[in-house]
């Protein structure tokens, strides 16, 4: 796991711990795949989220987007910026953010470290590496 933007190993470990604690609250009766996420904002605050499924699958929300939305609600949309986000799942299998989550993370932190489970190891990439041509106005 590389240090992509001055986020310390201790901060990354704390995010992984917080995301792991949060995944137990996931509502995943359809996939039975629980995911937790923890966002570290540039203001130094940590916000968490878990996946929330719905019988109408398109209405399901990923853990990453829920964590970002919580951070936006707490810090204010125009001022909230992501420094890092960690994503974990309860099966310990590779799980990078989906395309929609990559766009949402990119919106609030192009230079954010995105940490996620890989095959037997953790991966850390900048949001701009995961989504090199993110959409913006």
N, C-alpha and C positions, 0 to 999 in steps of 0.2 A: 504494500500500500504506500503510494508516494504522497509526499506533502506538496499539494498543488497550489496552495495560496495562503501560506502562513497559519494554517489551522494546525494546532499541536496534536500530537498523538493522544495526549490526555483528553483533549476536547473531542476527538474522534471516538475514543473509547467511551466517553460519557454519552455521546449521541447514540452509539450502538446499544449501550445499556438502557437508555431511556426508550429507544424504539422497541427493544425486546420486551421491556415492562409493559408497553402500550399494546403490543399485538394481542395480548390475552383478552382485550376488550373488543376485538374485531367481531363484526357480525358477518359471518361467512357460512350460512346454512346450505348454500348451493354448491360452492366450490370446495368448502372445507379447507381453504387455503388462507390462513391468517397472515396479515402483513401489518407491520408497524413502521412508523417513520418518525424521526425527530429532526427538527429544523433548528439550527443555530443562526440567529439573526446577527447582523453586523452590530446591533446595539448590545449584543451579548446575552440575549434571552434565548431560552430553549422552549419550543412548542412541539407537541406531539400529535399524532393522528393515527388512526387505524382504518383498514378498509371496511366499508359498509355496503353490503350487497343488497340487491333488490330483486324481487321475482321478475320484474321487467329489467333484464340484465343491463340494458343501456343506461339505466338510472343509477347503477352502482357507482360508488366513489372509491377511488384508490386512497391508500394511506398517505401517500405523498401529497396529494392535492388537499386532503383534509388537514394535514399538518400546516401546509402553506396558508390555507384559508384561516386557520386559527391564529397564525402569526399576523396576518393582515388585519384581522378583526381586533387584535390586541394592540398592535403598534401603529396602525393606520396605513392604508393602502399606498399612499404616495411616498411614505418615508420608510416602509419596511423593505429591507434588503437582506437576502440570504447570504450567509457566509459559508454554510455547509449544511448538508442533509445526509442522514443515514437511513437506509432502508433494510429491514430484516424480515424474514418469514419463519414460520414455525416448522418448516421441513428442512431447513438448512440447505437449500438447493440454490443454484444460480438464479438471480432475480434482479435484473436491472430495471430501471423505471420504464414504463410504457411510453409511447410517443406523446400522448396527451400530457403525462406528468413531466416529461422532459421539457415540453413547451412552457408549462406553468412554472417550473423551476427556473428556466432560462429567463422568463419574464421578470423575475425578481432577483436574479443573480447569475448573470452570464459567466462570472468568474467563481461561482460557488463550487466548492468541493462536493461531489456526489459520491457517497460511499455505499457500496452494495455488495451482497454476497455473490461470490463467484464459485467456480469449481474448486472447493477446498481452500479458498483464500478470499480475502477482501479485496475489492477493486476500488480505486479512487480516481475519478476523472473530473475535469472541469465540466460544468454544464455545457459550455460552448464546444467541448470535444464530443459530447454525446449528441448534441444538436447543433452542428456547425452552421446551419443556415436557418436559425430560428426566425419565426415570423414576428415582424414588428411594423408599426406605422412610421 
